[in-house]
């Protein structure tokens, strides 16, 4: 049985690795990946950071696209983390991933496929680690995970991690999200190892402290998860003074390891408060349950309508006759109901990660809880809860049909996830290819005197410059206030002074009002729109002056 499990695990790892390594250079870089490059190299491309220093990110007149490109790509030397940290003071991210990417970029260059290899590597490592973590988790409840249930639970959760299109898509993204999942799984594994071994060996404690600190240095959303791990250990050791003291020491050590960063963190929070990142005013509590449900479905089948129903069907299947006894059996000695410690751990994980996002939204009136990548840390717990339900259904109960239903649902779930990932990689792999497609439209027919105006300056302007021909004239439009588009404003006067016979407008779909105002102004100046092209996330329109 052990040999069979190892063979199946190897197959899942190979399938997951093959999917993550499939043509990683096919997608163009997108805004956040452009920001990764710039920040890692020690360059700021956030117009808000320039504005707070009373400077301008955009030049006073149109420049060749290569000038914008160099704003992100200028190197301050391999390993110059001090410059990266200076940039991060006007940012909202911790430094670990950017420090790693600084070294990686200087080693391999800027080709998109090469840039994404670290995230791919972390995503592949998370697959076998999910298996090890699930085995440790099953050890918390040996009564429910007897015989083949323990490896079945681990393999099923690992299969979801390996085959999920959501995981594969984020693994092919030069961002810190797969590193965050890897650290969360490793922290969970070390935590459960300490619980199993009664925590008398200091080495797992030290390892866990380093992993939790690394998570905090990767993304601030890890704070809630780190707190959950420490509180869980304290609860487990509430009757063991030595274990409880070790848990307290762990908390102090993690705080001490994060301490040197607190000054920068304070500066970042001041910057966050000044510029109001994560667009405020979009908090819609009535829509939150639906959006969280849709994000949870995305963890399994983001591209399939079936994915919106499958988790619900499996949860309803848990209500089959006989399963209530398995999920909440009566303790023979006390007569009270008990909940599986496995479910307690996983539901606590979900409550902290998702609840933390919702609490942040309530406090800041933002919409981060409805952004799928910010809840990525919840995805392993979702897979494990689903695996728990299916495996417990598959245990030998009074109704043998229940076991066959559970096995059938497991096969269908993994099959649909595999097909969903195949469809994404084969047909939808360039769905976020906005810069490459938009720049391609312009490169194909731009004339020497044309001007390209890019809305949402900063990462978007640099991203367009990354793919535009180096000599094409372009200008970023950083328009935080609609009054800048008034006919007599300084911005509109500068535009009129530098525009030629033709102008290209590149606007994100999120800025229709600004685009409409600028279109009205162009019409008033004698320009007429010749064409409008839409690519994922971006609209490109060409305007030509009809009047002298």
N, C-alpha and C positions, 0 to 999 in steps of 0.2 A: 504493500500500500504506500509506504514512504517513497519507494522508487517511482511509482506511478505519479505521485504528487509532484515530485521534483521534475519529472519529464513534462507534466502539464504546466508547471510553473515556468520552465525553460521555454516552452512554446509560447506562452503568454508574453514573456519578456521579449522574445524575438519578434512577435507580431507587433507589440507596442513600439519597439525600437524601429522596426521597418517603417511603420506608419509615421513616426516622428521624424525620421530621416528622409522621408519621401520628398524630394525636390524642394528643400527649404528656401532656395533662392527664387522660387517662382513668384511669390508674392513680393510686391514692392514694399519698401519701408513705409510705415505710417507715422503719424505725428509723435506718438509716445516713443517709438523706436528712434526717431530723429532726436528727441530729447535725451534718450539714453546715450546716444553717441556724443552729443554736445556736452552733457553733464560729465560723462566719464572722462572726456578730454579736458575738462576744466573750463568750458565755455558756457555762458549764460545766453539763452535764446528766449527768455521770458520777458516780454515788453514791460510787464508790471515791475520787474526787478529794476529795469532801467529807469522807469518813471519815478520810483521811490528814491533813486539817486539823482533825480533831476537831469536825466540823460534821455536820449532817444535811441531805440533799437534800430529804427528805420533811418536810412540816410535822408538828407534834405531833398534829394532829387533821385530820379530813377538811375539804377546802376546795372551793369551786366549781372546775369544770374550767378556767375561764379563768385561775386562779392558776397552775396547772401550765403552761398554754400560754405565759404570759408569761415563765416561766423560760427558755424558748428564744428568744422573740421580742423581748425587750427590746433596744433599739438603744442602742449607746454612741457613735453617730455614724458617718457615712460616712467610710471611710478610716482608722478607728481601729484600725490593724493592731497597735499596741502591746498593746491589750486582747486581741485574738485570740491574739497570741503568749503572753501570760500564761496564757490558757486552755490553749494547746497544751503548756505545760510539764507538765501533768498529762494527757497524751494520748500517742498513739503515731504521730502524723502530722506531716509537715513542712508549711510554711505557704503554699506558692504558690497552690494551688487555693482555699484558704479566703480568702486575700487577694483573689483575683479575685472570688469569690462575695460577699464583703463589699460590694464596689463594685456588683456586679450586683444584689444584693438591694435595696440602697438606691435603685438606678435604676429597677427594674421591679416590685418588690413580692414577695409570697409566694405567688402563684398557682402551683400545681405545674407547669403547662405552661411558664410563663415561667422558673421556677427551673431547668428541665432544658435550656433552650436552649444554654447554654455547652457542656455535655457533648455535645449533639447537633451543635453547630457543629464541635467538635474531631473527632467521629466522621466527619462528612462530609469534612473536610479530609484525613483519613487515607486516603480512597479514592484520589484522584489521587496522593497521595504514595506509596502502595503501588506504583502503576504506575511512577513515576520511580525508586523504590528498586529494583524488580525489574529494570528496564533496566540500572541501574548494576551490579546483581549479575550479570546475564548477561554483562556486559563482562569479568568475571573469567575467562570460559572461552569465548572466541570460537569455538574448534573445535567445541564441542558446541552452541553457540547461533548457528549460521549460518543465513542466509536468514530464513525466516518464524518460526523457532523463538524468536528473541529477543522480538519483540512478542507472540507467542502465549503465551509464559511470563508476560510482564508482565500481559497481559489476563486470563489465567486466574486468576492470584493476586489481581488486583484484583476480579474477579467474585466470588471467594469472600469477600473482605473486604466488598464492597458488599452481598451477599445473605445473609450469615450471620445467622440469627436471634439467635445469641449476641452478635454485635457490635451488632445493632440494639437488643436488650434493654438492654445496658449503656450504649448511647448515650442511651437514654431514662431515665437514672438520674443524679440530681444528685450525682455522685461524680467522682473524679479519674481514673477508669480510661481513658477515651478520650483524655484529655490525655496520659496515660502512653504509650499506643500511638503517638500522634502524635509525641511527642518521641523515642521509640525509632526510628521510621522515619526521622525527620529526621536523627538521629544516625548511623544506618546509611548514609543517602544521603551525608552529608558525609564519613564515614569512607571510603567507596568512591571518592568524588570525589578525596580526597587520595591514595589509592593510585593512581588512574588518572593523576593529574597530577604524581605524584612529590613532592607536598607542598612545593613551593618558594614558593607564595603564602601569606602569613601570614593572610589573611582567612578562608579556610576553617578554619584551625586555631582562630582566635578564635571563629568561629561555632560550631564543634563544642564548644569549652570552655563556651560559654554554654548550649548545648542540654543538655550532660551535667549542668551545674550545675542547670539548670532541672528536669531529671529527678530529681535528688537532692532538690530542694526540693518535688517533687510526691509522691513515695512512696519510702520507704527500700528497697523491693525493687529499685529501679533501680540500687542500688550494684553488684550483681553484673554487670548489663548494662554499666554504665559501665566497670567493670574489664575486661570482655571486649573492649570497643571499643579501649581503650588498649593492652591486650596484643596485640590483633590488629594494630594499627598498628605496635607495636614489632617484632613478628615480620616484618611486611612490610618494615620498614626495617632489618632486622638487618645488611644489607650496605651500607647507606648511612648514614654517620655523621651527615650533616646531618639526614636524615629521622628518625633515631633520637633526636637531640637535640631535634627539634621534638616528638616524641612524649613525651619526658620533660618538656619544657616544658608540654605540654598537661596532663599529670598534675598538675604543680605548680600550674598555673593553676586547674584544677578544684578541687583541694584548698584553694587560697586563697579561691576564691569560696564554698566551703562552710564555710570557717573561722568566719565570724561566727555561724554557727548551732550550733557545736559545744557551747557552754554549755547551750543549750536541749536539744540532743540528749542530752547527759549527764543532764540532769534527767529527760527522758522515759524513758531506759533505767532510771534508778533507780525511777521510777514503775512501769514495766513489771515490774521485778523484784519490787516490793512487792505488786502486786495480781495478778500472774500472769494477764495477759490471754491470750486464745486458749486457752481451757479446756485445762488440762494433764491428762495421764493418759489421753488417747485415742489414743496412738500404737499402731498395729497394723501392723507391718511386712508381715505376710503379705497384708494387704488392699491395700497401697499400689500394686502394679502394676495391679491391676484398677481402682482408683479413678483412677489417672493415665490409664489407657486410656479410661475413661468420660469424663473431663474433655476429653481430646483429641478424642473423638467429639463432645462438646458443641460444640466450636468449629465443627463443620460442620452437624450436624443434631440439635440438642438435644431436639427434640420427636418425633423419628421413630425407630422401631425399626430402620429401615434404616440410620440413622446409626451404629449400633453395629457394622455389618458393612461398610459402604462403604469406609472407610479400609483395612480388612484386605484386601478384595477388590482394591483398587487396588495395594496393596503386593505382594500375591501376583502380580498381573499383571506386576509388574516382573521376575518370574522367567521370563517368556516367552523362548523361544529367541532368541538374538541380543542381548538387552538387557544381558547380563553384559558383553559386549564394550563396549557404549556407556557403561555406568556405571564400569567399571574397565578401560579399554583398556591394553594393554601399550605402554610407551614404546618406540618403534622403536630408539632409540639405546642404551638401557640395559637393556632387557628386563625392567624392573621394573614393577609395577603402580602406577598413579597414581589418586588420588581427585580428583574434580572440586573445584576451589577453591570453587565455589558450595555444594556439599554440605558442605565443611569449615566454611564460614562459618555455614551454617544449623544444622548439628549442634552446633557450638560454642555458638551462641546458645541452643539448646534445653538443652544440657548445663548451661550456667551458670544459666539461669532455673529450670529444673525441679530440677537438682541442688542449687541454693542453697536452695530450699524444703525439699527432703528433708533437707539438712544441718541446717537450722534446726530441723526437727522432731526430729532425732536428739539435738541438743544440748539442746533445751528440752522434749522429750517433749510436744510439742503436735501439733495436727492441721491446721496451715495448708496443707500440701501437698495436702490433700484438699478444700480450699475452692476452687471453680471460679474465683471472681473474682481470687484471688491468683495464678493462673497465666495471667491474661489476657495478660501480656507475652509469653507463649510462642506465642500464637495466630498472629501474622503469620508466624513461622518455620514453623508447621505448614502454613499455606496455601501457602507458597513451596516447601516440600518436596513437597507433593502436586502442585503445578503442575510442579515439576521432573520428577517421575516420569512424569506424563502427557505432557508435551511431549517428553521423550526417547523415550517409547514411540511418539509420533507421527512422529518423524523417519523418513526413508526407510531402512528396514532390509531385510534379505534377505527377510523374510516380510512382504508388504504387508498381510496381515490384522492385524498388530500395530498398524499406524497407524490402521486403522479402529476397532479395539477402543479405542485411546486416545482418539480423537475421540468415539466413542460414550460412553465413560465420562465424559469432560469435560462433554458435553451433559447426561447424566443427573445428574451431580453438581450442576451449576449449577441445573438444573431442580428437583431435589429441595430444594436450599437455598432457592430462590425460593418454592416451595410451602410449605416449612416456615415461612418468615418470614411468608407470607401467612396461614397458619393461626394463628400466634401473634398477629398483629396483629388478626385478624378475630374469633377465638373465645377466645383465651387471654390477652387483653391485661390482664385484671384479676386474674391468678392470684396476684399478691403484694399484693392489695388488703386486707390484714388489718385495718388501722385503720378504713378507711372502712366496710367491711362490719360489723365488730364494733360500731363506734359507731352504725351505722345500726340494728342490732338493738335497742340500748339506747334510742336516741333515740325509736324508734317507740312504746315502751310504758313508759318510766320514769315513776315517780310522784315528787312533790316530796320525799318523805322517803326515797327510795331511796339506797343507797350503792353506788358502783362501786369495787371493789377490783381493782387492776391489779398483777399479778405482774411481776417484772423492772422495777423502777422505773428512772427515768432516761429514756432515749430511748423506751422502750415506753409509759411513763406519759404523757410529753409527746405522743407520737404519738396516743394515744387522746384526750387532751384537745384536740388539734388539731381533731378531728372531732366530739367530744361537744358537746351543747348547753352554752353557757357556764355556765349556772346549776346543772347537775347536780353533786351532791356526789361527790367521788372521793378516793381515797387510794392512793398507791403502796406496794407491799409489797416492800421491799428485804430479802430474807431470805438472807444469805450463810451462815447457820448454822441448821440444822434445830432446834437447841435453842430458838430464838426462838419456835417454835410449841408449846412445852410449855404445858400447860393453865394453869400458874400464872405464865407469863412476863409481862413488862411489855407486850409487844406485844399479846398476846391480851387482857390486861386493858383496854388502850386500845380495841381493836376492839369488845369487848363494851359498852364505855361509849358508843360512838358509832353502833352499828348500830341501825337501825330495824326495821320489820316485814319489809322485803325488802332483799336484798343481791345485787348482781351480781358474779360472779367472772370476771375476764378473765385467762386464763393462756396462756402460750405452750405449744406442744406439747412443748417441751423440758423442761418442769418438772412431770411427772406426779406425782412423789413429794410435792412440796410441795402440789400441788392436792389429792391424796388425804388428806394429813394435815389440811389445812384443812377438807376436807369432813367428815372424822370429827369434828372439833371442832364444826362447825356442826350436825351431827346431834345431838351431845350437848347443844347449847344449844337444841334444839327446832326447828331449821330443816329443811325438806325441799326437795329440788331439784324445781322445777317444769318446767324445760326445759334442754336442753343443745344448743347450736348450735356447729358447727365451720365455721370459715372458714380460708383458707390461713394457716398459722402460728399460729392463735389458737383457743382454745375459750372460749365465752361461756356461762355458766350462771346461771340465776336461782333464788334460794333465798328461801323465805318461812317466817317463824316460825309454827309451828303451835300452840305453847303460849303461855300468857299470860306 
